[in-house]
Amino acid sequence: MAAYQANGAQLGWLLIPEQQAVEIWNNGDDGEPQRLQGATALEAGERFPGLRLELAEIWEA
């Protein structure tokens, strides 16, 4: 994710299906991701209004 941020990415979602976990990388944070366990959906918030990812199908796969 550091490479994406170095190239201008404002937000990164790293999905870990085996653990039903997500690491959220926000540009401008201290470099450490926020980790969520068992999230059912992700919303990008103000940076990308309306962007929502439903995770149920990914976790079931």
C-alpha positions in Angstrom: 0.0 0.0 0.0 2.9 2.4 0.6 3.7 2.3 -3.1 0.1 3.2 -4.0 0.2 6.1 -1.5 3.6 7.3 -2.9 1.9 7.5 -6.3 -1.0 9.6 -5.0 -3.6 7.1 -3.8 -5.9 8.7 -1.2 -7.5 5.5 0.1 -6.6 1.9 0.1 -8.7 -1.1 1.2 -6.8 -4.4 1.6 -9.3 -7.3 1.9 -8.2 -10.4 3.7 -11.0 -12.9 3.0 -9.5 -15.8 5.0 -9.8 -13.7 8.2 -12.9 -11.6 7.1 -10.7 -8.6 7.8 -10.0 -5.3 6.0 -7.0 -3.0 6.4 -7.9 0.6 5.6 -5.1 2.9 4.5 -5.8 6.6 4.5 -3.3 9.0 2.9 -2.1 11.4 5.6 -2.4 8.9 8.5 0.7 7.9 10.4 1.4 5.0 8.0 -0.4 2.4 10.1 -3.7 1.0 8.7 -6.9 0.7 10.6 -8.0 -3.0 10.8 -11.6 -4.1 10.8 -12.8 -7.6 11.6 -16.1 -8.9 10.4 -17.1 -5.7 8.5 -20.1 -6.3 6.3 -19.6 -3.1 4.1 -17.1 -0.4 3.4 -17.9 3.2 2.6 -15.3 5.6 1.2 -16.8 8.7 2.9 -16.1 12.2 1.8 -13.3 11.4 -0.5 -15.4 9.3 -2.8 -19.1 10.0 -2.0 -21.4 7.0 -2.8 -18.6 4.5 -3.0 -19.7 1.4 -1.0 -18.4 -2.1 -1.1 -20.6 -4.9 0.1 -18.4 -7.7 1.6 -20.9 -10.6 2.2 -20.3 -12.2 -1.2 -16.5 -11.8 -0.8 -16.5 -13.4 2.7 -18.7 -16.3 1.4 -16.4 -17.2 -1.5 
